[in-house]
Amino acid sequence: MEKAYKLEFPGERTGNLFVNCCGCSQTEPLHSFGPAIKPHFLIHYVLSGKGIFSIGGKEYPLQEGYGFLITPEELSYYQSDVDEPWTYVWVGFSGDRSEKVIKNMGLSSQSPVFKSERSDEIYELVKDMMKHNTFDMGDELRRNGQLNVFLSIIADSVSTTYRGESDRANHYVRKAVEYMQCNYCNPIKITEVADYVCINRSYLYTLFMNTIGISPQQFLTTFRITKAVELLQLTGLAIETIALSCGYMDALVFAKAFKQMKGMSPSSYRKEVRKKETGKSEEHLKQVEEFINQIKKLENNNTGE
């Protein structure tokens, strides 16, 4: 048996990320659920007591401060302890972004457990979801907003606790690369990239060198110059405009970085590209003319002229 307060939220259930259900349970000794499957993601967080959780053929003993993920359509089972039965809160959710969010958080059926020291915040968030429990649009937006905060707290806990050293390094590098690819057109600094991924600059440098063999600054410069090359090849934009479009506020700094990487200035590179394109066009035109002449000769032979 358990003393539970739970809410289910029916409706259209469409969107990026939304709450399906939430609740709080104070269980009796050996109270269990399953083996069963759920149609959506479900996260439990243990407020007090102990218990076990099983999924994918693995069993996890858990206690206060730990949580676990149940993934959709996968058989799972959980049971409270005989001497210290647990009390927990839970939130069920789904939506177009739910699978990607869970993956990016670092949780899965193979790695379903996390630890968080922020139990008071987690409890208050779930309690607030339960408080705003009507179909009213204001309540729905409130619940779904709190879901994002709930997941952000767990994501922080997962990233600092359960990632292995190599996985954590790859995660930081991948997120730093994504940030630079999205912001190369802005005058960002590597310290900003490090701040975004929540580590210091020297550690980010070490991770980049160990993972991809170049520094963060080298990666950013290479990416910017690659984009500049595309613009020089495909557009007639002024060099100053291309510099600004690739995150360089000073065209001279851009020209220096470009020459260092490509061996010539941006304007010289554009001239070389156009010369090659002109040569290719002339060669193609010559081939077309030769083909036409061959057709004419065949036609003349066929008419006996």
C-alpha positions as CSV (number, residue, x, y, z in Angstrom):
1,M,0.0,0.0,0.0
2,E,1.0,3.6,-0.4
3,K,-0.3,7.0,0.5
4,A,-0.2,8.8,-2.8
5,Y,-1.3,12.1,-4.2
6,K,-1.1,12.0,-8.0
7,L,-2.5,13.9,-11.0
8,E,-3.0,12.9,-14.6
9,F,-3.4,15.6,-17.2
10,P,-5.4,14.5,-20.2
11,G,-5.8,16.6,-23.3
12,E,-4.3,17.0,-26.8
13,R,-0.8,16.2,-25.5
14,T,1.0,17.8,-28.3
15,G,4.1,20.0,-28.2
16,N,7.8,20.1,-27.5
17,L,7.7,19.1,-23.8
18,F,4.7,18.7,-21.5
19,V,3.7,17.1,-18.2
20,N,1.6,13.9,-18.4
21,C,1.4,13.3,-14.7
22,C,3.0,14.1,-11.4
23,G,2.6,13.1,-7.7
24,C,4.1,12.3,-4.3
25,S,4.0,8.9,-2.5
26,Q,4.7,7.7,1.0
27,T,5.0,4.0,0.6
28,E,4.5,1.1,3.0
29,P,7.3,-1.5,3.5
30,L,7.9,-3.6,0.4
31,H,5.3,-1.7,-1.6
32,S,6.1,-2.3,-5.3
33,F,5.1,-1.4,-8.8
34,G,5.5,-3.7,-11.9
35,P,7.0,-5.2,-13.8
36,A,5.2,-2.9,-16.1
37,I,5.7,-0.4,-18.9
38,K,4.8,3.3,-19.2
39,P,3.9,5.1,-22.4
40,H,6.0,8.2,-21.5
41,F,9.2,9.2,-19.7
42,L,8.9,9.1,-15.9
43,I,11.4,10.4,-13.3
44,H,11.1,9.5,-9.6
45,Y,13.2,11.2,-6.9
46,V,13.6,9.8,-3.5
47,L,12.9,12.2,-0.6
48,S,13.5,9.7,2.2
49,G,13.9,6.0,2.8
50,K,15.3,3.3,0.6
51,G,14.3,0.9,-2.2
52,I,15.3,-0.8,-5.4
53,F,14.8,0.0,-9.0
54,S,15.1,-2.5,-11.9
55,I,15.2,-1.9,-15.7
56,G,17.0,-3.6,-18.6
57,G,18.0,-6.6,-16.5
58,K,19.9,-4.4,-13.9
59,E,18.9,-3.7,-10.3
60,Y,19.8,-0.4,-8.5
61,P,19.6,0.0,-4.7
62,L,18.6,3.6,-4.0
63,Q,18.2,5.9,-1.1
64,E,17.4,9.5,-0.2
65,G,18.8,12.0,-2.7
66,Y,18.8,9.5,-5.6
67,G,16.4,9.4,-8.6
68,F,15.7,7.1,-11.5
69,L,14.4,7.3,-15.0
70,I,11.7,5.0,-16.6
71,T,11.8,5.1,-20.4
72,P,8.7,4.6,-22.5
73,E,7.7,1.1,-23.4
74,E,10.5,-0.6,-21.4
75,L,9.7,-3.1,-18.6
76,S,10.7,-1.7,-15.2
77,Y,10.1,-2.6,-11.5
78,Y,10.6,-0.8,-8.2
79,Q,10.0,-1.7,-4.6
80,S,10.4,0.1,-1.2
81,D,12.6,-1.2,1.6
82,V,11.2,-3.4,4.3
83,D,12.8,-1.4,7.1
84,E,13.0,2.1,5.6
85,P,10.3,2.4,3.0
86,W,10.8,5.4,0.7
87,T,8.9,8.5,0.0
88,Y,9.3,10.0,-3.5
89,V,7.9,12.5,-6.0
90,W,7.6,11.8,-9.6
91,V,6.9,13.5,-12.9
92,G,5.8,11.9,-16.2
93,F,6.3,13.8,-19.4
94,S,6.5,13.5,-23.2
95,G,6.6,15.6,-26.3
96,D,8.5,16.1,-29.5
97,R,11.7,17.1,-27.6
98,S,11.5,14.7,-24.7
99,E,13.7,11.9,-26.2
100,K,16.4,14.4,-27.2
101,V,16.3,16.2,-23.9
102,I,16.8,13.0,-21.9
103,K,19.6,11.9,-24.2
104,N,21.4,15.2,-23.9
105,M,21.0,15.1,-20.1
106,G,23.0,11.8,-20.1
107,L,20.2,9.6,-18.9
108,S,18.9,6.4,-20.6
109,S,17.7,2.9,-19.8
110,Q,21.4,1.9,-19.6
111,S,22.2,4.8,-17.3
112,P,18.9,5.6,-15.5
113,V,20.1,6.7,-12.0
114,F,21.2,10.1,-10.8
115,K,21.9,11.9,-7.5
116,S,20.9,15.4,-6.5
117,E,21.5,17.4,-3.3
118,R,18.6,19.8,-4.2
119,S,15.7,17.8,-2.8
120,D,13.9,20.8,-1.4
121,E,13.8,22.5,-4.8
122,I,12.7,19.3,-6.5
123,Y,9.9,18.8,-4.0
124,E,8.7,22.4,-4.3
125,L,8.6,22.2,-8.1
126,V,6.5,19.0,-8.1
127,K,4.2,20.5,-5.4
128,D,3.8,23.6,-7.6
129,M,2.9,21.4,-10.6
130,M,0.3,19.6,-8.5
131,K,-1.1,22.9,-7.2
132,H,-1.7,24.2,-10.8
133,N,-3.8,21.2,-11.7
134,T,-6.6,22.5,-14.0
135,F,-6.9,22.5,-17.8
136,D,-6.7,26.3,-17.8
137,M,-4.0,27.6,-20.2
138,G,-2.3,29.5,-17.4
139,D,-2.0,26.3,-15.3
140,E,-0.8,24.3,-18.2
141,L,1.9,26.8,-19.1
142,R,2.9,26.9,-15.4
143,R,3.2,23.1,-15.1
144,N,5.2,22.8,-18.3
145,G,7.5,25.7,-17.3
146,Q,8.2,24.0,-14.0
147,L,8.9,20.8,-15.9
148,N,11.8,22.5,-17.6
149,V,13.2,23.8,-14.3
150,F,12.8,20.3,-12.8
151,L,14.7,18.7,-15.7
152,S,17.4,21.5,-15.5
153,I,18.2,20.6,-11.9
154,I,18.5,16.9,-12.7
155,A,20.6,17.7,-15.8
156,D,23.1,19.6,-13.6
157,S,23.2,16.7,-11.2
158,V,23.8,14.1,-14.0
159,S,26.5,16.1,-15.7
160,T,28.6,16.5,-12.5
161,T,28.0,13.1,-11.0
162,Y,27.5,10.2,-13.4
163,R,29.4,11.0,-16.5
164,G,32.7,9.0,-16.8
165,E,35.8,11.0,-17.4
166,S,36.0,10.4,-21.1
167,D,32.3,10.9,-21.6
168,R,32.4,14.1,-19.6
169,A,35.3,15.4,-21.7
170,N,33.5,14.6,-25.0
171,H,30.4,16.2,-23.7
172,Y,32.2,19.5,-22.9
173,V,34.0,19.5,-26.2
174,R,30.9,18.7,-28.2
175,K,28.9,21.5,-26.4
176,A,31.8,24.0,-26.9
177,V,31.9,23.1,-30.6
178,E,28.2,23.5,-31.0
179,Y,28.4,26.9,-29.3
180,M,31.2,28.1,-31.6
181,Q,29.4,26.8,-34.7
182,C,26.3,28.8,-33.7
183,N,28.1,32.0,-32.7
184,Y,31.1,32.2,-35.0
185,C,29.5,35.2,-36.6
186,N,29.7,37.1,-33.3
187,P,32.9,38.5,-31.7
188,I,33.0,35.7,-29.0
189,K,36.0,34.9,-26.9
190,I,37.2,31.5,-25.7
191,T,36.5,32.5,-22.1
192,E,32.8,32.9,-23.1
193,V,32.8,29.4,-24.6
194,A,34.3,28.0,-21.4
195,D,31.8,29.9,-19.3
196,Y,29.0,28.4,-21.5
197,V,30.1,24.9,-20.8
198,C,30.7,25.7,-17.1
199,I,34.5,25.0,-17.0
200,N,37.5,27.2,-16.9
201,R,39.5,28.2,-20.1
202,S,42.6,26.2,-19.3
203,Y,40.6,23.0,-18.7
204,L,38.7,23.6,-22.0
205,Y,42.1,24.0,-23.7
206,T,43.3,20.7,-22.3
207,L,40.1,18.8,-23.3
208,F,40.4,20.1,-26.9
209,M,44.0,19.2,-27.2
210,N,43.4,15.7,-25.8
211,T,40.2,15.1,-27.8
212,I,40.7,16.7,-31.3
213,G,44.3,17.8,-31.2
214,I,43.8,21.5,-31.6
215,S,43.0,24.4,-29.2
216,P,39.6,26.0,-28.9
217,Q,41.0,29.1,-30.5
218,Q,42.4,27.2,-33.5
219,F,39.0,25.5,-34.0
220,L,37.1,28.8,-33.9
221,T,39.6,30.4,-36.3
222,T,39.5,27.4,-38.7
223,F,35.7,27.4,-38.6
224,R,35.5,31.1,-39.3
225,I,38.0,31.0,-42.2
226,T,36.1,28.1,-43.7
227,K,32.9,30.1,-43.6
228,A,34.8,33.1,-45.1
229,V,36.0,30.9,-48.0
230,E,32.4,29.9,-48.8
231,L,31.4,33.5,-48.9
232,L,34.4,34.5,-51.1
233,Q,33.5,31.7,-53.5
234,L,29.8,32.1,-53.6
235,T,29.1,35.8,-53.1
236,G,30.3,39.2,-54.3
237,L,30.2,40.6,-50.7
238,A,32.9,43.1,-49.8
239,I,35.8,41.8,-47.8
240,E,34.8,44.0,-44.8
241,T,31.3,42.5,-44.9
242,I,32.7,39.0,-45.0
243,A,34.9,39.8,-42.1
244,L,32.0,41.0,-40.0
245,S,29.9,38.0,-41.0
246,C,32.5,35.7,-39.7
247,G,33.0,37.4,-36.3
248,Y,35.9,39.7,-37.1
249,M,35.2,43.3,-36.2
250,D,38.6,44.4,-37.8
251,A,39.1,43.6,-41.5
252,L,42.9,43.8,-41.0
253,V,42.7,41.1,-38.3
254,F,40.6,39.0,-40.5
255,A,43.0,39.4,-43.5
256,K,45.9,38.4,-41.3
257,A,44.1,35.3,-40.0
258,F,43.0,34.4,-43.5
259,K,46.5,34.7,-45.0
260,Q,48.0,32.7,-42.2
261,M,45.7,29.8,-43.0
262,K,45.3,30.0,-46.8
263,G,48.7,31.5,-47.7
264,M,47.2,34.6,-49.4
265,S,44.9,37.5,-48.7
266,P,41.1,37.2,-49.0
267,S,41.1,39.4,-52.2
268,S,43.9,37.3,-53.8
269,Y,42.0,34.1,-52.9
270,R,38.9,35.4,-54.6
271,K,40.8,36.3,-57.7
272,E,42.4,32.9,-57.8
273,V,39.0,31.3,-57.5
274,R,37.5,33.4,-60.2
275,K,40.4,32.7,-62.5
276,K,40.0,29.0,-62.0
277,E,36.2,29.2,-62.5
278,T,36.8,31.2,-65.7
279,G,39.3,28.6,-66.9
280,K,36.8,25.8,-66.1
281,S,34.1,27.7,-68.0
282,E,36.3,28.2,-71.0
283,E,37.3,24.6,-71.0
284,H,33.7,23.5,-70.7
285,L,32.7,25.8,-73.6
286,K,35.5,24.4,-75.7
287,Q,34.3,20.8,-75.0
288,V,30.7,21.8,-76.0
289,E,31.9,23.4,-79.2
290,E,33.9,20.3,-80.1
291,F,30.9,18.2,-79.4
292,I,28.7,20.4,-81.7
293,N,31.3,20.1,-84.5
294,Q,31.4,16.4,-84.2
295,I,27.6,16.3,-84.5
296,K,27.8,18.5,-87.6
297,K,30.4,16.2,-89.2
298,L,28.2,13.2,-88.5
299,E,25.2,15.0,-90.1
300,N,27.3,16.0,-93.1
301,N,28.5,12.4,-93.6
302,N,24.9,11.1,-93.4
303,T,23.7,13.5,-96.1
304,G,26.6,12.8,-98.4
305,E,27.8,16.3,-98.5
